[in-house]
Amino acid sequence: MKLSTLILITGLVCNPSFFLKKHEKLETDTERLNSQIEQVKSMTNIDYKYNKKIAFFIDMRIKSGNNRFFVCDLVQNKIIDKGLVAHGSGSETGVKGELRFTNTPNSKSSSLGKYIIGKSYKGIFGKAYKLHGLDETNNKAFERHIVLHSYSAVPLEEQEYYISNSQGCPMVNSVFFQKIEKIIDASKSDIILNIYY
């Protein structure tokens, strides 16, 4: 039976590429992460100050209700933990799932690029880590007070709905924060956080 005949019988307008695109998206997420891992591994191999074993990745194409913060083992090439992470309210475009990014101060937007996770301090959200942008797209992160921190409104488990936004910081659940905090504090070299889209 032809697709056009099936549409007439059912009364539905069906896009045959819809299911393929959903499947392709899953593959694209994985391929995108693998590509970013290779870039970070290249960086860590050139400069001894970077942690060669562990790096953090945030895929901003994945909706905020799904796990998109990945803790990756660079040696074993595998994800060892994952969690939810908020993006900045200034990154919202009014269209769900479509984000914009900027390095502009006071924009409340997330910035793409690679960061060094710096020293911790105690702020209004408790313990937080200063972030130092390594790229032109995020080199004002320190000036903008963009930090890695936890927030009680960020859920631990994945959910169907979008989660709360931050002021531009990568903001995670407190339980997940405690897990990555142990990794950061135990590291003798700089851990890279890579936010990409």
Phi, psi and omega in degrees: 000133180290152178300321181296324177293319179298321179296318180295319181293314185277338183078013182252145171264112186248131175263108184297341180272355184301309183292324178297318181296320178298318179293318180298326181298319179299317179294321181296319177302314180293315180296321179296316178297315180301320178296317179293322177299316180298321178297315180293321178298323177297319178297314184291333178286334181277321186242119184294342184286346180269146177293123183270352185257325186230140171212157179251142181226138175234119180261104184283357174279341178277136184294152189294341177283352179250156178299125179218004172258116185243130172263117187245137173273109184288337180280313182274352182055053179212157176277125180256347174196160179204156182198176177279151177210137180275155171247170183289145179298332179289349178274350179290139180251352186096348176247117183301131179091350177251121184240158172237157184224142178210159179257008187285130177301147179065014181276343185058025182255152171284152177239134178279157176130180180264139181235153164265133174278116185268205183290152177271159176206168178258117181241198183291340178258014184092212181294137179214160180242129177291145180242135180244113181288137181257352184242165178298333182282348183218015186288359176256012184302315181296316178297325181277357183062040175277119185226162175266120183210170178258164178205137187296335182281349178277120181289160178277320184262154176298151180215164182289330186265163176289150181265175182296157180263162177254188175267016181123349182275150167286112190241126187236171176293148184295326179291316178295322179300319180298326179290314181285334176300318180298320180293315182297312184292333180276346184281133178268354178232165184291128176270136179267134170249123183244115177255122185222170183219000000 
